Amino acid sequence: MILIVAEHTAGKLAKSTLEMVTAARESGREGPVTLLVLGQNVAAVAAEAAAVADQVLVADLPALAAYNAEVWAAATTQIAQEGEASVVMIGGSRSGREYAPRVAVKLDAPYLEDAIKLSSNGAALQAQRYTFLARVTETVEADGTVVVTVKPGSFAPAAPAATPGEQYDVELDLPAPRVQVTGRSVEKSSRVALTEADVIVTGGRGVGNPENFARYVEGLADNIGAGVGATRAVVDAGWRPYAEQVGQTGKTVQPKAYIALGVSGAVQHLSGMGKSKNIIAINKDAEAPIFKVADYGIVGDINEIVPALIEASRK
């Protein structure tokens, strides 16, 4: 089987999980696409998972109420061994990158990180990934059972199947965690998350200052129900939090529309949003690299253009 560890938040399956299902079906590996749902009170998540997978394994336990790298690695390893998984897919989120190497070590399996494309070469699984600051795409391959992390935003989300997959409850022999979490804080926002957004408005240094970022980028995003993104330069300058960074060292996104305001289009940034369905760029520099990938480009001052867009969106 191809085992995928489902990512979910607030009782809802994450978009990254649907992308991994697509990756699994495109990998060329045989066997049922199986989603492993770990957590507590995850019946709704399991039902969502059944709509896209061949089968769903559900571990609904108090010990899984909160994420823990040791526990997640042990649970994934046990299911992979019992099911003789040929591929174990884990999301390329922060938590996924934390426990995926542990799973590879426990399985004594090769580890392919940040895959953007999967295929088979005979018995070997091939993965493409970015390297050298996303200037180069390299292909790596491995035989036998392989552990793979999939870069979010690299695959289209899977559509629901005609027939839901079967659900099975599983028993796990979990270790006692050596690290105890004594407190947890969650940043809440009324905006849609970047990795879930169909439309994203991103600001670069070209917006001028933090006040303009709030006025133009957030203003336009709030009017059209979009997510807010930022370039690394903006994050490094302290204008915006790292959670909003799009690019090679930030999030990879693939929205239906990506609106870039004052974004020059450095190759590191393009690697994180280049697969967006429609790219709209506004920049006063006609030679900005962003125009080479943009579907629609406006050469002009965002101080004049964006207020008009905001006003039009209000109407």
C-alpha positions in Angstrom: 0.0 0.0 0.0 0.9 3.7 -0.3 0.5 5.1 3.2 -0.3 8.8 3.7 -0.3 10.4 7.1 -3.3 12.8 7.0 -2.7 16.4 8.1 -5.7 18.1 9.6 -6.6 21.2 11.7 -9.7 22.0 13.7 -11.5 18.9 12.5 -10.9 19.5 8.9 -8.6 17.7 6.4 -5.8 19.9 5.2 -5.3 20.8 1.6 -1.8 19.3 1.8 -3.4 15.8 2.4 -5.4 16.1 -0.8 -2.3 17.1 -2.7 -0.5 14.0 -1.3 -3.3 11.8 -2.6 -2.7 13.2 -6.1 1.1 12.6 -5.7 0.4 9.0 -4.6 -1.8 8.3 -7.7 0.8 9.9 -10.0 3.8 8.0 -8.4 3.3 4.8 -10.4 3.5 2.7 -7.3 0.9 -0.1 -7.0 -1.4 -0.7 -4.0 -4.3 1.0 -2.4 -3.9 4.7 -1.4 -4.3 4.6 2.4 -4.8 7.6 4.6 -3.8 7.2 8.3 -5.7 9.6 10.5 -4.1 10.2 13.9 -5.7 12.3 16.7 -8.7 12.4 19.1 -12.3 13.0 18.0 -11.4 12.7 14.4 -14.5 11.1 13.0 -15.2 14.1 10.7 -11.7 14.1 9.4 -11.9 10.3 8.7 -15.1 10.8 6.7 -13.4 13.5 4.6 -10.4 11.2 4.1 -12.7 8.4 2.9 -14.0 10.5 0.1 -10.5 10.6 -1.6 -8.7 7.5 -0.5 -9.1 3.8 -1.2 -9.1 3.1 2.5 -8.7 5.0 5.8 -7.0 3.8 9.0 -8.3 5.6 12.0 -6.4 5.9 15.3 -8.8 7.9 17.6 -7.0 8.0 20.9 -6.5 10.3 23.9 -2.8 9.8 23.6 -3.0 11.4 20.1 -4.9 14.5 21.2 -1.8 16.7 20.7 1.0 16.3 18.1 4.2 14.8 19.4 7.0 13.9 17.0 8.0 10.7 18.9 4.4 9.4 19.1 3.6 10.3 15.5 6.8 8.6 14.3 6.0 5.4 16.3 2.4 5.3 15.1 3.4 5.8 11.4 6.2 3.2 11.6 3.9 0.6 13.2 1.2 1.0 10.5 3.8 1.1 7.7 5.3 -2.2 8.9 2.0 -4.0 9.5 0.7 -2.9 6.1 4.0 -3.5 4.3 3.8 0.0 2.8 5.9 0.6 -0.3 5.8 4.4 0.2 5.2 6.4 3.3 4.1 10.0 2.4 4.2 12.8 5.0 3.4 16.4 4.5 6.2 18.9 4.1 4.9 21.0 7.0 7.1 21.9 10.0 5.7 19.0 12.0 6.0 16.7 9.0 9.6 17.5 8.4 10.2 17.0 12.2 9.0 13.4 12.4 9.5 12.1 8.9 13.2 11.4 9.3 12.5 9.5 12.5 10.1 7.2 10.5 12.8 6.6 7.9 15.3 5.6 10.6 12.9 3.3 12.3 12.0 1.6 9.0 15.7 1.7 7.8 14.3 3.3 4.6 15.6 5.9 2.2 14.2 9.4 2.8 13.3 11.7 -0.1 12.6 15.2 1.1 10.4 18.0 -0.4 9.2 16.2 -3.5 7.5 18.3 -6.2 6.9 15.4 -8.6 6.9 11.6 -8.2 7.2 8.8 -10.7 8.5 5.2 -11.0 11.5 3.9 -12.8 11.1 0.2 -12.6 11.3 -0.8 -9.0 12.6 2.6 -8.0 10.6 5.6 -6.9 11.8 8.9 -8.5 11.3 12.2 -6.9 12.0 15.7 -8.3 12.9 18.5 -5.9 14.5 21.9 -5.9 18.1 22.5 -5.0 20.7 25.3 -5.2 18.2 27.9 -3.9 15.5 26.6 -6.3 17.7 27.4 -9.4 18.1 23.7 -10.2 15.6 20.8 -10.2 17.2 17.5 -9.4 15.9 13.9 -9.6 16.6 11.4 -6.9 15.5 7.8 -6.6 15.4 5.0 -4.1 14.3 1.3 -4.0 12.3 -0.6 -1.5 10.1 1.1 1.1 10.6 4.9 0.8 9.7 7.7 3.1 8.8 10.9 1.2 7.8 14.4 2.3 5.8 16.3 -0.3 6.3 20.0 -0.7 2.9 21.7 -0.1 1.4 23.4 -3.2 3.3 21.1 -5.7 0.3 19.0 -6.7 -3.3 19.7 -7.4 -5.7 18.6 -4.7 -7.4 15.3 -5.3 -11.1 15.3 -6.2 -13.6 13.1 -4.3 -13.9 9.5 -5.7 -17.1 8.1 -6.9 -17.1 5.5 -4.1 -15.9 6.4 -0.6 -13.0 4.2 0.8 -13.5 1.8 3.7 -12.7 2.9 7.2 -10.9 0.7 9.7 -10.0 1.4 13.4 -6.5 0.5 14.3 -4.8 -0.3 17.6 -1.4 1.2 18.3 1.4 0.4 20.8 2.5 4.0 21.5 5.5 5.0 23.6 5.2 7.5 26.5 6.4 10.8 25.2 9.7 12.0 26.7 8.8 15.7 26.1 5.7 17.2 27.8 4.1 20.3 26.4 3.1 22.5 29.3 1.6 25.4 27.3 0.5 26.2 23.8 -0.5 29.4 22.0 -2.2 29.7 18.6 -2.2 32.7 16.4 -5.7 33.3 15.2 -6.7 35.2 12.1 -10.0 35.8 10.3 -8.2 35.4 7.0 -7.9 32.2 5.1 -4.6 30.3 5.6 -2.1 30.7 2.8 -1.9 27.0 1.9 -5.8 26.9 1.7 -6.4 30.1 -0.1 -7.8 30.2 -3.7 -6.7 33.8 -4.0 -3.5 35.4 -2.5 -2.4 39.0 -2.3 1.3 39.3 -1.7 3.4 42.4 -1.0 7.1 43.0 -1.7 9.5 45.8 -0.7 8.0 47.8 -3.6 5.0 48.7 -1.4 7.3 51.1 0.4 6.7 50.6 4.1 4.7 48.6 6.7 1.9 51.2 6.6 1.4 50.8 2.9 1.5 47.0 3.3 -1.4 47.2 5.7 -3.2 49.8 3.5 -2.8 48.1 0.1 -2.0 44.4 0.6 -4.3 43.7 3.5 -6.9 46.2 2.3 -7.2 44.5 -1.1 -7.0 41.0 0.5 -9.8 41.7 3.0 -12.1 43.1 0.3 -11.8 40.0 -1.9 -11.5 37.3 0.8 -7.9 36.5 0.0 -4.9 35.2 1.9 -2.0 37.6 2.6 1.5 36.7 1.6 4.9 38.4 1.8 8.3 38.2 0.3 11.4 37.2 2.3 12.7 40.8 2.1 9.5 42.1 3.8 9.7 39.4 6.5 13.4 40.1 7.1 12.6 43.8 7.4 10.2 42.9 10.2 7.1 44.2 8.4 5.3 40.8 8.4 5.5 37.5 10.3 7.3 34.5 8.9 4.0 32.6 8.7 3.1 34.8 5.7 6.4 34.3 3.8 6.0 32.8 0.3 9.1 31.3 -1.5 11.9 28.8 -1.3 12.4 29.4 2.4 8.7 30.0 3.1 5.5 28.5 2.0 4.8 27.0 -1.5 1.3 28.0 -2.8 -0.7 27.2 -5.8 -3.8 29.4 -5.7 -6.2 30.1 -8.6 -5.1 33.7 -8.5 -1.9 35.2 -7.1 -1.7 39.0 -7.0 1.8 40.4 -6.5 2.1 44.0 -5.4 5.6 45.5 -5.6 7.2 42.1 -5.9 10.3 42.0 -8.0 10.2 38.3 -8.6 13.5 36.8 -7.3 14.0 33.2 -8.2 13.5 32.1 -4.6 10.1 33.7 -4.5 9.1 32.4 -7.9 9.8 28.8 -6.7 7.1 29.2 -4.1 4.3 30.6 -6.3 5.2 29.8 -9.9 2.6 27.2 -10.3 -0.3 29.6 -9.5 -3.0 29.3 -12.1 -3.2 33.0 -12.8 -0.4 35.5 -11.7 -1.2 39.2 -11.7 1.7 41.5 -11.1 1.8 45.3 -10.4 5.2 46.9 -10.4 6.6 50.2 -11.5 9.7 48.5 -12.9 8.9 47.2 -16.4 12.0 45.0 -16.3 11.0 43.3 -13.0 11.5 39.4 -13.4 7.9 38.9 -12.1 6.5 40.0 -15.4 8.2 37.0 -17.1 5.9 34.6 -15.3 2.9 36.9 -14.9 -0.3 36.1 -16.9 -1.4 39.8 -16.4 1.0 42.7 -15.7 0.5 46.3 -14.9 3.4 48.7 -15.0 2.6 51.5 -12.7 2.6 52.9 -9.2 0.8 50.8 -6.7 -0.1 54.0 -4.8 -2.4 54.9 -7.7 -3.5 51.5 -9.0 -4.2 49.5 -5.8 -6.6 52.1 -4.3 -8.6 52.0 -7.5 -8.7 48.2 -7.3 -9.8 48.3 -3.6 -12.6 50.8 -4.5 -13.7 48.6 -7.4 -13.8 45.5 -5.2 -16.0 47.3 -2.7 -18.5 47.9 -5.5 
